[in-house]
Amino acid sequence: MATDKNQVLDTIKTSPVIPVFFNADPEVCKAVLAACYEGGMRVFEFTNRGEQALANFKILVETAKAQYPGMKLGIGTIKDSETATKFIEAGADFIVSPIMNADIAKTVHAQGLLWIPGCMTPTEIDQAEKAGASLVKLFPGNVLGSGFLKAIKELFPNLLFMPTGGVAPTKESLDEWFSAGVTATGLGSKLFEKPADAGDNYEWLSKRAADMLEMVRK
């Protein structure tokens, strides 16, 4: 059974660096999930970006249940309520969208789950708040920049924010966003860039995850 929204939100606050990942190979997906968990991450966003997304997500849900206690597994790139329903039935703990869509909000909230809409303007953020969002994804983060959050944060004192897109796994990038007032950050391709001297396993990813969490918690 999926986790209610308050539990997921609490986990995001304590594990505020969130991997955003997709791969068509289920074995790669399982290896990446394992490495992130080993590095201390307890929230993981898989993305609905390929034909294998639903099948692979189901595999990750079963793997997490069996091997990774405390891991909250969500699905991203959800753009309509029908797709949200499929992944909720597959066991998603939370739903992330690149857009603000009130129908998705109704579907997700009806199941007591956390809904994280993607917003780019104050109007969209206002609509998200009115639709029941507690955490808003600032997307694309590299276009908006931390200055955008600083400018609008006081307008929405009851909302939490999470940038995704363009955030780098470096102290400078993390400091920039967290000092601006984000609650968490999503990291995609930059998190998964393999070092040139890395071996065939994912130890480098576990170390990077642990390093990032340490930076943020300091």
Backbone torsions as a table, in degrees:
resi	resn	phi	psi	omega
1	MET	NA	138.6	-178.4
2	ALA	-69.0	162.5	-175.5
3	THR	-92.0	141.9	-178.8
4	ASP	-69.8	162.8	-168.9
5	LYS	-63.8	-34.6	-178.5
6	ASN	-67.9	-38.1	177.2
7	GLN	-65.6	-41.3	179.2
8	VAL	-65.3	-43.9	-179.8
9	LEU	-62.4	-40.1	177.2
10	ASP	-62.8	-39.7	179.4
11	THR	-67.5	-39.0	177.2
12	ILE	-60.6	-40.1	-179.2
13	LYS	-65.3	-33.1	-179.3
14	THR	-91.5	-18.6	177.0
15	SER	-130.1	72.7	-164.6
16	PRO	-85.8	10.1	173.6
17	VAL	-109.7	115.4	-170.2
18	ILE	-114.4	117.6	175.5
19	PRO	-67.5	140.0	176.9
20	VAL	-122.2	109.7	-164.2
21	PHE	-143.3	145.5	167.3
22	PHE	-145.0	142.1	168.9
23	ASN	-151.6	145.1	-178.5
24	ALA	-75.2	-18.9	-178.1
25	ASP	-90.5	115.8	-178.0
26	PRO	-62.3	-29.5	179.6
27	GLU	-68.9	-38.4	175.3
28	VAL	-64.4	-43.2	179.1
29	CYS	-58.2	-45.5	-179.3
30	LYS	-66.2	-38.6	179.5
31	ALA	-65.7	-40.5	179.4
32	VAL	-68.5	-42.1	176.9
33	LEU	-59.8	-43.8	179.7
34	ALA	-62.0	-43.3	-178.9
35	ALA	-65.2	-41.1	179.2
36	CYS	-65.6	-41.4	178.3
37	TYR	-64.5	-43.1	178.7
38	GLU	-60.5	-33.3	178.9
39	GLY	-80.1	-2.0	175.5
40	GLY	104.5	-4.7	179.7
41	MET	-72.2	138.8	-177.9
42	ARG	-124.3	8.8	174.6
43	VAL	-133.4	135.2	-175.6
44	PHE	-142.2	126.3	177.5
45	GLU	-107.6	111.0	170.6
46	PHE	-84.9	154.1	-176.9
47	THR	-118.3	145.1	-179.3
48	ASN	-86.3	74.1	-172.1
49	ARG	-126.1	18.7	178.8
50	GLY	-165.0	168.3	-176.9
51	GLU	-61.5	-27.6	-177.9
52	GLN	-88.6	3.9	-171.7
53	ALA	-58.1	-50.2	-176.4
54	LEU	-67.3	-44.7	179.6
55	ALA	-62.0	-44.3	-179.6
56	ASN	-68.9	-35.3	178.1
57	PHE	-63.1	-42.4	177.9
58	LYS	-59.4	-38.9	177.6
59	ILE	-64.4	-42.8	179.8
60	LEU	-65.8	-38.0	178.3
61	VAL	-61.5	-46.6	179.6
62	GLU	-65.5	-39.0	178.9
63	THR	-64.5	-44.4	-179.7
64	ALA	-63.5	-41.8	178.6
65	LYS	-60.0	-40.8	-174.5
66	ALA	-80.6	-32.2	-168.1
67	GLN	-123.5	-20.5	-170.1
68	TYR	-127.5	77.1	-179.6
69	PRO	-59.5	137.6	178.2
70	GLY	88.8	-8.8	179.5
71	MET	-75.1	127.7	176.1
72	LYS	-101.4	119.8	-172.3
73	LEU	-112.8	117.7	-179.3
74	GLY	-117.1	172.5	178.9
75	ILE	-124.2	135.3	-179.9
76	GLY	-112.5	178.4	-178.5
77	THR	59.8	43.5	176.9
78	ILE	-99.3	120.3	-173.1
79	LYS	-116.5	-0.1	175.6
80	ASP	-152.9	160.3	-173.6
81	SER	-70.6	-28.7	179.2
82	GLU	-64.2	-43.3	177.8
83	THR	-67.1	-38.9	176.8
84	ALA	-57.5	-43.7	-179.2
85	THR	-60.6	-41.7	179.5
86	LYS	-59.6	-43.6	-177.4
87	PHE	-78.1	-28.9	173.3
88	ILE	-64.1	-43.9	177.6
89	GLU	-63.9	-26.3	178.4
90	ALA	-81.1	-8.9	175.1
91	GLY	110.3	18.5	179.8
92	ALA	-62.9	136.6	176.2
93	ASP	-84.8	-23.2	177.7
94	PHE	-157.3	159.8	-176.8
95	ILE	-122.9	128.4	179.4
96	VAL	-118.2	137.3	178.5
97	SER	-123.3	152.9	172.4
98	PRO	-84.5	-2.8	-174.3
99	ILE	-133.6	168.2	172.4
100	MET	-99.0	115.5	-176.7
101	ASN	-140.1	112.6	-175.1
102	ALA	-66.6	-28.6	178.2
103	ASP	-66.0	-39.4	176.2
104	ILE	-63.0	-41.6	179.0
105	ALA	-56.0	-47.7	-179.4
106	LYS	-60.9	-43.1	-179.0
107	THR	-63.4	-45.4	-176.8
108	VAL	-71.2	-44.7	-178.4
109	HIS	-66.6	-28.7	177.4
110	ALA	-63.0	-23.7	178.4
111	GLN	-97.7	2.5	179.2
112	GLY	72.4	22.9	-176.5
113	LEU	-101.4	165.4	178.4
114	LEU	-81.4	129.8	178.1
115	TRP	-113.7	125.5	-178.7
116	ILE	-120.5	98.3	-179.2
117	PRO	-84.3	151.1	175.6
118	GLY	-90.7	130.2	-177.4
119	CYS	-134.5	150.9	-178.5
120	MET	-129.3	-10.6	-178.0
121	THR	-133.9	158.8	175.1
122	PRO	-58.2	-34.3	178.6
123	THR	-63.6	-45.2	178.3
124	GLU	-63.9	-40.3	178.6
125	ILE	-62.7	-41.5	177.5
126	ASP	-62.4	-42.8	178.1
127	GLN	-63.4	-39.6	179.0
128	ALA	-64.1	-42.9	179.1
129	GLU	-62.3	-43.8	179.6
130	LYS	-65.9	-25.7	178.0
131	ALA	-86.3	1.7	173.6
132	GLY	101.6	11.9	178.6
133	ALA	-71.5	142.4	172.4
134	SER	-111.3	-25.3	177.8
135	LEU	-127.8	125.8	-178.0
136	VAL	-112.4	134.2	176.0
137	LYS	-86.7	119.8	174.5
138	LEU	-84.6	113.3	-171.7
139	PHE	-144.5	134.6	-5.9
140	PRO	-80.4	132.2	-175.3
141	GLY	-62.0	-34.0	-178.1
142	ASN	-70.5	-25.4	177.5
143	VAL	-82.0	-42.6	-178.2
144	LEU	-71.4	-48.9	-179.2
145	GLY	78.4	159.9	-177.4
146	SER	-66.1	-25.5	178.7
147	GLY	-63.5	-32.1	177.4
148	PHE	-62.2	-46.2	179.9
149	LEU	-61.9	-44.1	179.3
150	LYS	-58.8	-35.7	-176.9
151	ALA	-73.4	-31.9	-172.9
152	ILE	-109.3	-10.4	-171.7
153	LYS	-58.1	-40.8	-178.1
154	GLU	-67.5	-18.3	177.3
155	LEU	-73.3	-20.9	-174.9
156	PHE	-130.6	67.7	-173.4
157	PRO	-65.4	-17.6	-177.5
158	ASN	-98.5	2.1	-178.5
159	LEU	-104.5	151.5	172.6
160	LEU	-108.0	153.6	-174.6
161	PHE	-130.0	149.1	-179.5
162	MET	-143.4	111.2	175.9
163	PRO	-79.2	144.1	172.4
164	THR	-137.2	135.4	-178.9
165	GLY	105.7	109.8	176.8
166	GLY	88.0	-6.1	177.1
167	VAL	-75.2	131.4	-177.1
168	ALA	-102.7	152.7	178.9
169	PRO	-81.1	53.2	-178.8
170	THR	-127.2	158.1	179.5
171	LYS	-61.6	-40.0	-178.0
172	GLU	-61.9	-47.2	-178.2
173	SER	-66.8	-44.6	-179.9
174	LEU	-65.8	-42.5	178.2
175	ASP	-59.8	-42.1	-178.4
176	GLU	-58.3	-46.2	-176.2
177	TRP	-76.9	-43.6	-176.9
178	PHE	-71.0	-31.4	175.4
179	SER	-69.8	-23.6	176.4
180	ALA	-77.6	-15.7	174.4
181	GLY	113.1	18.1	177.9
182	VAL	-74.5	156.0	176.4
183	THR	-90.7	-31.4	-179.1
184	ALA	-156.8	173.4	175.8
185	THR	-143.5	141.2	174.9
186	GLY	-98.0	138.8	179.7
187	LEU	-127.0	128.4	179.5
188	GLY	-105.4	-112.5	-170.1
189	SER	-58.7	-36.0	-177.4
190	LYS	-65.2	-32.6	178.0
191	LEU	-66.1	-33.5	-171.4
192	PHE	-100.0	12.1	175.4
193	GLU	-70.5	115.6	-174.8
194	LYS	-76.7	129.7	177.2
195	PRO	-61.6	148.5	-177.6
196	ALA	-61.2	-30.7	-176.1
197	ASP	-97.2	11.5	-178.0
198	ALA	-76.9	152.2	177.4
199	GLY	-83.5	-161.5	-176.3
200	ASP	-82.5	-14.3	-179.6
201	ASN	-94.1	-171.3	-176.0
202	TYR	-111.1	28.4	177.6
203	GLU	-60.4	-34.9	179.0
204	TRP	-61.4	-35.1	-180.0
205	LEU	-72.2	-40.3	176.5
206	SER	-61.1	-42.3	179.5
207	LYS	-66.9	-42.2	179.6
208	ARG	-62.5	-42.0	178.4
209	ALA	-60.9	-46.9	-179.5
210	ALA	-63.5	-41.1	179.8
211	ASP	-62.6	-42.9	-178.3
212	MET	-65.9	-43.2	178.7
213	LEU	-62.1	-39.0	178.5
214	GLU	-64.7	-42.6	178.0
215	MET	-58.2	-46.1	-175.8
216	VAL	-68.8	-41.8	-175.8
217	ARG	-72.1	-20.3	175.7
218	LYS	-74.6	NA	NA
